[in-house]
Amino acid sequence: MSALLEIVDVDLAYDTPRGRRAIVHDLSLALARGHIGCLLGASGCGKSTVLRAVAGFEPVRRGEILLDGRVLSRPGSQVVPEKRRIGMMFQDYALFPHLTVAGNVGFGLRRSDRAARLARVAELLEMVGLAGAGDSYPHELSGGQQQRVALARALAPSPALLLLDEPFSNLDVDTRENLAFEVRDVLRSTGQSAILVTHNQAEAFAIADRVGMMTGGRIAHWETPDALRARLAAQAGEPRWLPPASSGSSRGASSDRSDRGGGGDGDADGVHRDDAARRRRA
């Protein structure tokens, strides 16, 4: 299967009054079309900076970023974010408080005709379980509902790639767990390619087809959750935070998907329960 996203030998750095500060070093990965990748690591490891570079908010100092064969970033040349066909879902929702739920979801569809826009908004609200909430305002919704609106808004223009930056970190544990599986199911049902950034191991292993472990600005591994679990178990015995291979969290993640490598403080217990139980608590 051909790669949709390719990051090739990329270095990222910030300019500071004391000189250039290197953040990411020699990073390479490939994400196949329709797959979900995850960059997993503790705060400060560089994972969010990688996401910002893919989105076009940070320049690359070395290497290239390509989407569907098109070069988006290389030193001295960068496609602007709005021309990249990339959507983004933030941890703080970033909804417009003066717009209704429907207005937020349809914000990126302003160039579509009214009928097509309304149909797309209705389709997405149904998909994320908010079919009756179109006339509500963000402040009237729970945190989980607001993040569902943010997901629908990000999907509305049908981006080639969706980026999710710690999208569940502001939610309570139960809501985070439920929503992570709901988001996974929506992405899989639509065939949406995505990159998730998180410090939560349970989320990474539950959602992703490929997990990239990042530390110190470098990617250590980029492989399936099962392969990564086996590698780490062979190196140091079964790590306490890794979910078991038989867990429902691995559904689809251990399939033969070609392409792509973190630690944090995630809740591994959550992946021991099945999806139905999660939805009953939602």
Buried (B, 14 or more C-beta within 10 A) or exposed (E): EEBBBBBBEBBBBEEEEEEEEEBBBEBBBBBBBBBBBBBBBBEEBBBBBBBBBBBBEBBBBBBBBBBBEEBBBBEEEBBEBEEBBBBBBBBEBEBEEEBBBBBBBBBBBEEBEEEEBBEBBBBBBEBBBBEEBBEBBBEEBEBBBBBBBBBBBBBBBEBBBBBBBBBBBBBEEEBBBBBBBBBBBBBBEBEBBBBBBBBBBBBBBBBBBBBBBBBEBBBBBBBBBBBBBBBBEEEEEEEEBBBEBEBBBBBBBBEEBEBBBBBBEBBBEBBBBBBEEBEEEE
